[in-house]
Amino acid sequence: MRVDNVEEIAGVIKVLRKRRGLTQKKLSKLLGISNTYLCDIERSRTKPSIKILMKIVSVLDANLHITHSSIDEV
């Protein structure tokens, strides 16, 4: 799946999280981030760092192609 902007990243994360049967609270715990930060990512209020995005991809067992302009570098 190709993701080109923050809104798409947010939507994909939310859909995959729900498909995996995870709540925001559970996923944020697995990622080692606050529930508020994950909520902000899912609502496109903030861009995840590459490090966090890679953790999300790993935990959700996702395969995403994301353009450089979609995310902030660590």
TIRO-2110 file (N, C-alpha, C; in Angstrom, 1 decimal):
// TIRO-2110
0.8, -1.2, 0.0, N, 1, A
0.0, 0.0, 0.0, CA, 1, A
0.9, 1.2, 0.0, C, 1, A
0.6, 2.2, -0.9, N, 2, A
1.4, 3.4, -1.0, CA, 2, A
0.7, 4.5, -0.2, C, 2, A
1.4, 5.2, 0.7, N, 3, A
0.9, 6.3, 1.5, CA, 3, A
1.6, 7.5, 1.2, C, 3, A
0.9, 8.6, 0.7, N, 4, A
1.6, 9.8, 0.3, CA, 4, A
1.4, 11.0, 1.2, C, 4, A
0.5, 10.9, 2.2, N, 5, A
0.4, 12.1, 3.0, CA, 5, A
0.0, 11.7, 4.4, C, 5, A
0.0, 12.7, 5.3, N, 6, A
-0.2, 12.4, 6.8, CA, 6, A
-1.6, 11.9, 7.0, C, 6, A
-2.6, 12.4, 6.3, N, 7, A
-4.0, 12.0, 6.5, CA, 7, A
-4.1, 10.5, 6.1, C, 7, A
-3.4, 10.1, 5.0, N, 8, A
-3.5, 8.7, 4.6, CA, 8, A
-2.7, 7.8, 5.6, C, 8, A
-1.6, 8.3, 6.2, N, 9, A
-0.9, 7.5, 7.2, CA, 9, A
-1.8, 7.3, 8.4, C, 9, A
-2.5, 8.4, 8.8, N, 10, A
-3.3, 8.3, 10.0, CA, 10, A
-4.5, 7.3, 9.7, C, 10, A
-5.1, 7.4, 8.6, N, 11, A
-6.2, 6.5, 8.2, CA, 11, A
-5.7, 5.0, 8.2, C, 11, A
-4.6, 4.8, 7.6, N, 12, A
-4.1, 3.4, 7.5, CA, 12, A
-3.8, 2.8, 8.9, C, 12, A
-3.1, 3.6, 9.7, N, 13, A
-2.8, 3.2, 11.1, CA, 13, A
-4.1, 2.8, 11.8, C, 13, A
-5.1, 3.7, 11.7, N, 14, A
-6.3, 3.4, 12.4, CA, 14, A
-7.0, 2.1, 11.9, C, 14, A
-7.1, 2.0, 10.6, N, 15, A
-7.8, 0.8, 10.1, CA, 15, A
-7.0, -0.5, 10.5, C, 15, A
-5.7, -0.5, 10.3, N, 16, A
-4.9, -1.6, 10.7, CA, 16, A
-5.0, -2.0, 12.2, C, 16, A
-5.0, -0.9, 13.0, N, 17, A
-5.1, -1.2, 14.4, CA, 17, A
-6.5, -1.8, 14.7, C, 17, A
-7.5, -1.3, 14.1, N, 18, A
-8.8, -1.9, 14.4, CA, 18, A
-9.0, -3.3, 13.8, C, 18, A
-8.4, -3.6, 12.7, N, 19, A
-8.4, -4.9, 12.1, CA, 19, A
-7.6, -5.9, 13.0, C, 19, A
-6.6, -5.4, 13.7, N, 20, A
-5.9, -6.3, 14.6, CA, 20, A
-6.5, -6.5, 15.9, C, 20, A
-7.7, -5.8, 16.1, N, 21, A
-8.4, -5.9, 17.4, CA, 21, A
-7.7, -5.1, 18.5, C, 21, A
-7.0, -4.1, 18.2, N, 22, A
-6.3, -3.4, 19.2, CA, 22, A
-6.9, -2.0, 19.5, C, 22, A
-7.0, -1.7, 20.8, N, 23, A
-7.4, -0.3, 21.1, CA, 23, A
-6.2, 0.6, 21.0, C, 23, A
-6.5, 1.9, 21.0, N, 24, A
-5.4, 2.9, 21.0, CA, 24, A
-4.6, 2.7, 22.3, C, 24, A
-5.2, 2.4, 23.4, N, 25, A
-4.4, 2.2, 24.6, CA, 25, A
-3.5, 1.0, 24.5, C, 25, A
-4.0, -0.1, 24.0, N, 26, A
-3.2, -1.3, 23.9, CA, 26, A
-2.0, -1.1, 22.9, C, 26, A
-2.3, -0.5, 21.7, N, 27, A
-1.3, -0.2, 20.7, CA, 27, A
-0.2, 0.7, 21.3, C, 27, A
-0.7, 1.8, 21.9, N, 28, A
0.3, 2.8, 22.5, CA, 28, A
1.2, 2.1, 23.5, C, 28, A
0.7, 1.2, 24.3, N, 29, A
1.5, 0.5, 25.2, CA, 29, A
2.5, -0.4, 24.5, C, 29, A
2.1, -1.1, 23.5, N, 30, A
3.0, -1.9, 22.7, CA, 30, A
4.1, -1.1, 22.0, C, 30, A
3.8, 0.1, 21.7, N, 31, A
4.7, 1.0, 21.0, CA, 31, A
5.6, 1.8, 22.0, C, 31, A
5.2, 1.8, 23.2, N, 32, A
6.0, 2.6, 24.2, CA, 32, A
5.8, 4.1, 24.1, C, 32, A
4.6, 4.5, 23.6, N, 33, A
4.3, 5.9, 23.5, CA, 33, A
3.0, 6.2, 24.2, C, 33, A
2.7, 7.4, 24.4, N, 34, A
1.5, 7.8, 25.2, CA, 34, A
0.2, 7.6, 24.3, C, 34, A
-0.9, 7.3, 24.9, N, 35, A
-2.1, 7.2, 24.2, CA, 35, A
-2.5, 8.5, 23.5, C, 35, A
-2.2, 9.6, 24.1, N, 36, A
-2.4, 10.9, 23.5, CA, 36, A
-1.6, 11.1, 22.2, C, 36, A
-0.4, 10.7, 22.2, N, 37, A
0.4, 10.8, 21.0, CA, 37, A
-0.1, 9.9, 19.9, C, 37, A
-0.5, 8.7, 20.2, N, 38, A
-1.1, 7.8, 19.2, CA, 38, A
-2.4, 8.4, 18.6, C, 38, A
-3.2, 8.9, 19.5, N, 39, A
-4.5, 9.6, 19.1, CA, 39, A
-4.2, 10.7, 18.2, C, 39, A
-3.2, 11.5, 18.5, N, 40, A
-2.8, 12.7, 17.7, CA, 40, A
-2.3, 12.2, 16.3, C, 40, A
-1.6, 11.1, 16.2, N, 41, A
-1.1, 10.6, 15.0, CA, 41, A
-2.3, 10.1, 14.1, C, 41, A
-3.2, 9.4, 14.8, N, 42, A
-4.4, 8.9, 14.0, CA, 42, A
-5.4, 10.0, 13.6, C, 42, A
-5.3, 11.1, 14.2, N, 43, A
-6.2, 12.2, 13.8, CA, 43, A
-5.4, 13.3, 13.0, C, 43, A
-4.2, 12.9, 12.6, N, 44, A
-3.4, 13.8, 11.7, CA, 44, A
-3.0, 15.1, 12.4, C, 44, A
-3.0, 15.1, 13.7, N, 45, A
-2.6, 16.3, 14.4, CA, 45, A
-1.1, 16.4, 14.5, C, 45, A
-0.4, 15.3, 14.3, N, 46, A
1.0, 15.3, 14.4, CA, 46, A
1.6, 14.2, 13.4, C, 46, A
2.8, 14.4, 12.9, N, 47, A
3.4, 13.4, 12.1, CA, 47, A
4.3, 12.5, 12.9, C, 47, A
4.2, 11.2, 12.7, N, 48, A
5.1, 10.3, 13.5, CA, 48, A
6.5, 10.4, 13.0, C, 48, A
7.5, 10.2, 13.9, N, 49, A
8.8, 10.2, 13.4, CA, 49, A
9.1, 8.9, 12.7, C, 49, A
10.1, 8.8, 12.0, N, 50, A
10.4, 7.5, 11.3, CA, 50, A
10.5, 6.4, 12.2, C, 50, A
11.2, 6.6, 13.4, N, 51, A
11.4, 5.6, 14.4, CA, 51, A
10.0, 5.0, 14.9, C, 51, A
9.1, 5.9, 15.2, N, 52, A
7.8, 5.5, 15.7, CA, 52, A
7.0, 4.9, 14.5, C, 52, A
7.1, 5.4, 13.3, N, 53, A
6.4, 4.8, 12.2, CA, 53, A
6.8, 3.4, 11.9, C, 53, A
8.1, 3.2, 12.0, N, 54, A
8.7, 1.8, 11.8, CA, 54, A
8.2, 0.9, 12.9, C, 54, A
8.1, 1.4, 14.2, N, 55, A
7.5, 0.5, 15.2, CA, 55, A
6.1, 0.2, 15.0, C, 55, A
5.3, 1.2, 14.5, N, 56, A
3.9, 0.9, 14.2, CA, 56, A
3.8, -0.1, 13.1, C, 56, A
4.5, 0.0, 12.0, N, 57, A
4.5, -0.9, 10.9, CA, 57, A
4.9, -2.3, 11.4, C, 57, A
5.9, -2.4, 12.3, N, 58, A
6.3, -3.7, 12.8, CA, 58, A
5.2, -4.3, 13.7, C, 58, A
4.7, -3.6, 14.6, N, 59, A
3.7, -4.1, 15.6, CA, 59, A
2.4, -4.5, 14.8, C, 59, A
2.0, -3.7, 13.8, N, 60, A
0.8, -4.0, 13.1, CA, 60, A
1.0, -5.0, 11.9, C, 60, A
2.2, -5.4, 11.8, N, 61, A
2.6, -6.4, 10.7, CA, 61, A
2.2, -5.8, 9.4, C, 61, A
2.5, -4.6, 9.1, N, 62, A
2.1, -3.9, 7.9, CA, 62, A
3.2, -3.8, 6.9, C, 62, A
2.9, -3.6, 5.7, N, 63, A
3.8, -3.4, 4.6, CA, 63, A
3.4, -2.1, 3.9, C, 63, A
4.1, -1.0, 4.2, N, 64, A
3.7, 0.3, 3.6, CA, 64, A
4.8, 0.9, 2.8, C, 64, A
4.5, 1.6, 1.8, N, 65, A
5.4, 2.4, 1.0, CA, 65, A
5.0, 3.8, 1.3, C, 65, A
5.9, 4.6, 2.0, N, 66, A
5.6, 5.9, 2.4, CA, 66, A
6.6, 6.9, 1.8, C, 66, A
6.1, 8.0, 1.2, N, 67, A
7.0, 8.9, 0.6, CA, 67, A
7.7, 9.7, 1.7, C, 67, A
8.9, 10.2, 1.4, N, 68, A
9.7, 10.9, 2.3, CA, 68, A
9.0, 12.2, 2.8, C, 68, A
8.2, 12.8, 2.0, N, 69, A
7.6, 14.1, 2.4, CA, 69, A
6.4, 13.8, 3.4, C, 69, A
6.0, 12.6, 3.6, N, 70, A
4.9, 12.3, 4.5, CA, 70, A
5.3, 12.3, 6.0, C, 70, A
6.5, 12.2, 6.3, N, 71, A
6.9, 12.0, 7.7, CA, 71, A
8.1, 12.9, 8.0, C, 71, A
8.3, 13.1, 9.3, N, 72, A
9.4, 13.8, 9.8, CA, 72, A
10.5, 12.8, 10.1, C, 72, A
11.8, 13.3, 9.9, N, 73, A
12.9, 12.4, 10.2, CA, 73, A
13.3, 12.6, 11.6, C, 73, A
13.8, 11.5, 12.2, N, 74, A
14.3, 11.6, 13.6, CA, 74, A
15.6, 12.3, 13.7, C, 74, A
END
